[in-house]
């Protein structure tokens, strides 16, 4: 499904379904510290029902499944949900291909809703009241994010410059460490009870970093097949020049917890 948002990539259409197979292979990269910060808050654990918005290939439910929560993952892309089901074989995780704004679960059904790498894609004036309805009293929304730091990491910076060469409209470049922005409408029914930003190093090989870059919105989800092929050839050549076979990329992680009044 093509998405067009004038506030994202200057309105350039993108479709995560086009990159689902690569996404399934290369985007399960969050290190243990990322998940530890979730569990340490008493969220997504046994006895809780958790709704994962924009679940993609189910990275969050799959990696936190061991802690005993009952997960439901939703995503607008049927291709992403298809990959999530394959990767979650043997796990009791429910997946639905439906826009987050149109979810129709019972009132006060979930203890927690999570949104990882996707919060800015939603129509919040529609989503917020729906989440408030579906979450239990004092239930939480946990917004999660991780991004490389191009101004602090040479390999990330050079890779980003190459991505911009092929897609100058990509607005995901130039990240710096900052708190997650929460739309004002959430103040109507939620309180921001906590936020955290922290540095984190993520290990890669040339192959896995090429795959991670390929699955970013500015490349795999938006370029033509010919453009992707040209970019990939040039990116592999770049990595052969500037990167060892194994390396770490400097990232930052961020979270924000909202609690229903």
Secondary structure, DSSP 8 states (H G I E B T S, - for coil): --B--TTSGGG--B-GGGGHHHHHHH-----HHHHHHHHTTT-SBTT-EEEEET-TTTHHHHHHGGGB-EEEEEES-HHHHHHHHHHTTTS--EEEES-GGG----TT-EEEEEEES-GGGS-HHHHHHHHHHHEEEEEEEEEEEEEE-TTT-HHHHHHHHHHHHH-TT--S-S---------GGGGGTEEEEEEEEEEEEEEEEHHHHHHHHHTSTTTTTTS-HHHHHHHHHHHHHHHHHH--SEEEEEEEEEEEEEEE-
